[in-house]
Amino acid sequence: MVRAKADSQKCGTTDEKLALPDVAWAEDLAKLSWALAHPARVRIVRLLLDRMSCMCGEIVEEMPLAQSTVSQHLKILKETGLVQGEVDGPKVCYCIHKSAMAKLKKLIAEL
């Protein structure tokens, strides 16, 4: 078997101390990234970004998942702060938490 020639750029070695990001930054990024670690949650976030808000039933209609599964994904998104829900009678209206989304974008940009 013939091996492909490795990229000529090699990892450099230096005596510099490794600078790790602070713990709070890493925890925030991990928490928010985990919220998007499932394709269904990514789709829900994308749906909510395209609309001002959605009732849970409207989200369920757009997803090939059971209502209970969508509710579980919404619960995770709410717990991490990316999505907020407001009770509107017997229904819950969901929307993106804009400051949390801005924070996620900033943390990823700093990565």
N, C-alpha and C positions, 0 to 999 in steps of 0.2 A: 504494500500500500504506500502510495506516495504522499508525503506530508506537504501541506501548503507552506510556503515560506512565511514565517511569522513577520508581523509588522516590524519594521526596522526601529521604530520608536520603542525604547525600553523605559521601564519605570526607573526614575532616578532614586538614588539613595543619598540622603543628606544627614547631617548631624543635627538638623533643626528639630526642635521639640514639636510634637504634633499638637496642633491647636484644635481642640474639640469644642463644638458649640455647647452653650450652657444647658443644663438639664431641663429647665423650663421650656426653652425653645424646642428641644428634641421631643419632649413629652407632648407639647402642643401640636407639633407636626405629626407625630405618630397617631395621636388621638383623631385628628381631623382626617388624616389619610386613611385610617382604618374605617372611618365612616363611608368612604368611597371604595372600599376594598371588595365590593360585590357589584356585579353588573346591574342588578335590579336597582340598587341604591344610586348608582351613576345615572341610570335612566330616570329615576324619580327626580333627582336633582336637576337634570337637564330639562325635564318637563316643567318643573317649578321655575326655573330660570326663564323659560319662554313665556310664562304666564305670571300675572300679578299674584294669584293665589289659586288654590284648588281644594275642593272638598275631597275627602278620602274616596268617595264613590267614583268621582271623576278620574282619579289616579288609577283606581282598580280597573276601570273601563279601558284604560290605555295599556295595561300590563297583562301579560299572559299568565297571571298568578292569581291564586285565591285571595279573597279579601283579607283573611287572617294573616297571610304571608306578607302582603303589602303593608298591613298595619304593623307587623313586626319590624319591617325595614324602616318604616316611618318612625317608629319608637327609637331605633338606633340612631337615626339621623337627628332626632330631637335631643336625645341624650348627649350627643356630641356638640350640639349647638348649631349645626349647619341649617337646620330647619326649625321653624317655630310653628306651633299650632294654637289656634284660637277657637274656643268653643262658640259655635253659632247655633243655638238651640240644641237639637239632638245630634248635630253634625259637628265635625271639626274641620276648620279651614286651615290649610297648610300653606306656608310660604317660606322662601329662602330668608335666612337671617343674614342680612347684607353685611354686617360687620364681621361675622364669622367667616363668610365667604371671602371678604377682603383680606382677612387675616390668613386664611389658607393660601390665597394667591401670593401674599407677601412672603410667607414661610417657604413656599415652593421656589419662589424667585431667589431667595437667599440660599437655597440649597446648592 
